[in-house]
Amino acid sequence: MASTEADAAAASSAAANGTANGTATASHDAPNGTSCAPATSSEPGDPFSDLAAVPPAPPIPATPSPPATARAGKRQSHVVSFDKTLENIIKLRTHDLDIQDTELVVVDKEKRKKNRHTCIGSSAAAYRLSIPLYNVLWASVSDDNRHLVIDYAETASKTRIRPAKFSVALEPSGPDWPTPAEVAAWAELLRNRAYGDVPQRRRAYVLVNPHAGPGGAMKKWEHEARPLMDAARMRLAVVTTTHSGQAIELCTALDIDAYDMVVACSGDGLPHECFNGLGKRPDARRALEKIAVAHVPCGSGNAMACNLYGSHHVSVAALAIVKGVAAPLDLASITYGDTRLLSFLSQAVGVMAEVDLATENLRWMGSARFTWGFIERLLARKVYPCDLAVKVEIEHKDDVKAHYSRHQSASTATSTSASAAAGRIQQQQLSKSQDSSSSATDGDVDVAAAEGAASSSQSDLGLPPLRFGTINDPIPDDWETIPEDKMGNFYCGNMPLMAPDTAFFSAALMTDGLMDLITTDGDISPTKSLGMMMAVEDNRLFDHPLVRYRKISGFRLTPKNQKDGYISIDGERIPFSPFQAEVHKGLGRVITKRAIAGYEAPGPSDWDKVSPRERIMA
Ligand SMILES: Nc1ncnc2c1ncn2[C@@H]1O[C@H](COP(=O)(O)OP(=O)(O)OP(=O)(O)O)[C@@H](O)[C@H]1O
């Protein structure tokens, strides 16, 4: 049975305002700090009712104060302007706080004064705290109106960030200082600038696989991921999985209007189950469009986090989930026997499938198990004969590079507006579910353009139909059929990195509606094979002369002359039998750091040197 946690601890962090006692402090409070706000009552049926209580909004005076700028003539100006085209400074008794383009700058006035009187070794660092806006998690006035409290993520080490709290006393009050309402308005401005178009306080359904990777997923979640999400006031429902396949069951039954995302604390196996659970529903298309799948990396490879957040470190990924935008992702349908499932990451037969699936006994090695397994098999010069049929869309590497270049240039140009729209869509979904009286103006965003969304008439349908049929249908006439008697590695992918610094599919794009296919022969010399392995780590595999790299939209693979073997779909084993795949453009949703511009990977070498003419011709 899944256990849904009662999360009293989160209440204390979510409401841990007002920690300082009269003076300004910059502290590194653990998120589950000592100061607890009273839990707010929750609605019956609220999925978060047993979860983190949310601090009430700071009280706003019944009679609104005149704008700060209007009073500037009567007294010293504290809030220079709330207009983001001007300065966004608030001047408190002890501190000035300035929201700049990319950072919040806090100046301790007392320390600055002292610093000015110190001739030797004076430095701004002594009185100036600078926090990237990306790291700002929350800002508000405490319930008792006595403090401005800012939660942010600070660097604890090269591989870890942690929540910290900055609290400034608002007292003594007086006509020369901003009122709590004015400070609350500034805090709201800071939150809006820190989140941009990303919705605040998203609702996450969190699944923790306690057995993922080398172990310790629950500890990683509790100690490294959750504190950042709590500090950001995300609303969390946490389930510890108890058996394989449970994430499918849970996502099939999920109330998709109650959540914005599913967060898998696991390896890549649990996200695979989440997509498949959403894909099994009668309203699969709506569910896959509505619920973004996010990944807290607790496995061995952690491809999803590496590609979407640029890190396999838990806390770095957690911050990217708090601040990331929901964006569409191509998914592939796989059919074998009478089964259809979804794949978000890869399909493998041969060396990589064995490396993934036949090294389970080496789990304790973490990601080194893949390197070890790879070397073992390359040296054996093993072949995996099969018949391959492929719908090739881009045959040559130069054209693949030009295609990548064209997509990157286009998406860079549109990423700002697209991510803005994506953020607005999520915020709308959020506010619609929070407030049933939500305004009708919500509908004016071009959802399809921003997110490649299914049209509303299709939104209650199941998975899209298969345009190439299933494994049980004849191979389409326009597919290329190739007997592959010496196949060493059949590897088809949707994301560039399969583990940290392991760039197999350098030209993969999130939503180009294509799969990247790598094939290599198995009978090449061990020296050349090792060269190929080194090329993966240096992101040179794409250009390696022994590697064939194509963009395809579908394939069928039929193993031959082998009794048994491994077929890996997203790292999960399926029966050793013929299978077929086809891609669906933008069918899934993920949380990503860079929205439309895509993956946290460098692309094939020199893609940015492709000439405009080559791009057009591709
Ligand atoms: N409590 C559990 N006990 C056993 N299996 C589980 C449990 N929870 C999830 N699983 C299954 O474990 C499989 C692998 O999960 P996951 O990807 O999280 O870890 P992993 O395979 O160890 O990761 P990696 O391959 O990166 O090492 C999934 O198929 C999932 O269904």
The ligand as an SDF file (V2000), in Angstrom:
LIG
                    3D

 31 33  0  0  0  0  0  0  0  0999 V2000
    9.1320   -0.1090   -3.8580 N   0  0  0  0  0  0  0  0  0  0  0  0
    9.5270   -0.6890   -4.9670 C   0  0  0  0  0  0  0  0  0  0  0  0
   10.0110   -1.9450   -4.9580 N   0  0  0  0  0  0  0  0  0  0  0  0
   10.4400   -2.5410   -6.0600 C   0  0  0  0  0  0  0  0  0  0  0  0
   10.4310   -1.9500   -7.2740 N   0  0  0  0  0  0  0  0  0  0  0  0
    9.9800   -0.7000   -7.3570 C   0  0  0  0  0  0  0  0  0  0  0  0
    9.4990   -0.0240   -6.2170 C   0  0  0  0  0  0  0  0  0  0  0  0
    9.1290    1.2200   -6.5950 N   0  0  0  0  0  0  0  0  0  0  0  0
    9.3460    1.2820   -7.9300 C   0  0  0  0  0  0  0  0  0  0  0  0
    9.8430    0.1420   -8.3770 N   0  0  0  0  0  0  0  0  0  0  0  0
   10.2550   -0.1990   -9.7540 C   0  0  0  0  0  0  0  0  0  0  0  0
   11.6510   -0.0570   -9.9220 O   0  0  0  0  0  0  0  0  0  0  0  0
   11.9210    0.1360  -11.3020 C   0  0  0  0  0  0  0  0  0  0  0  0
   13.1190    1.0270  -11.4790 C   0  0  0  0  0  0  0  0  0  0  0  0
   12.8660    2.2160  -10.9030 O   0  0  0  0  0  0  0  0  0  0  0  0
   13.8170    3.4690  -10.9490 P   0  0  0  0  0  0  0  0  0  0  0  0
   14.0820    3.8980  -12.3060 O   0  0  0  0  0  0  0  0  0  0  0  0
   13.2220    4.4150  -10.0170 O   0  0  0  0  0  0  0  0  0  0  0  0
   15.1660    2.9930  -10.3150 O   0  0  0  0  0  0  0  0  0  0  0  0
   16.3790    2.3030  -10.9690 P   0  0  0  0  0  0  0  0  0  0  0  0
   15.9970    1.3390  -12.0370 O   0  0  0  0  0  0  0  0  0  0  0  0
   17.1090    1.7630   -9.8180 O   0  0  0  0  0  0  0  0  0  0  0  0
   17.1660    3.4660  -11.6200 O   0  0  0  0  0  0  0  0  0  0  0  0
   18.4820    3.2670  -12.4490 P   0  0  0  0  0  0  0  0  0  0  0  0
   18.1380    2.3610  -13.5870 O   0  0  0  0  0  0  0  0  0  0  0  0
   18.8410    4.6220  -12.8940 O   0  0  0  0  0  0  0  0  0  0  0  0
   19.4320    2.6640  -11.5000 O   0  0  0  0  0  0  0  0  0  0  0  0
   10.6540    0.6710  -11.8980 C   0  0  0  0  0  0  0  0  0  0  0  0
   10.1780   -0.2200  -12.8400 O   0  0  0  0  0  0  0  0  0  0  0  0
    9.6860    0.7500  -10.7490 C   0  0  0  0  0  0  0  0  0  0  0  0
    8.4280    0.2920  -11.0770 O   0  0  0  0  0  0  0  0  0  0  0  0
  1  2  1  0
  2  3  1  0
  2  7  2  0
  3  4  2  0
  4  5  1  0
  5  6  2  0
  6  7  1  0
  6 10  1  0
  7  8  1  0
  8  9  2  0
  9 10  1  0
 10 11  1  0
 11 12  1  0
 11 30  1  0
 12 13  1  0
 13 14  1  0
 13 28  1  0
 14 15  1  0
 15 16  1  0
 16 17  2  0
 16 18  1  0
 16 19  1  0
 19 20  1  0
 20 21  2  0
 20 22  1  0
 20 23  1  0
 23 24  1  0
 24 25  2  0
 24 26  1  0
 24 27  1  0
 28 29  1  0
 28 30  1  0
 30 31  1  0
M  END
$$$$
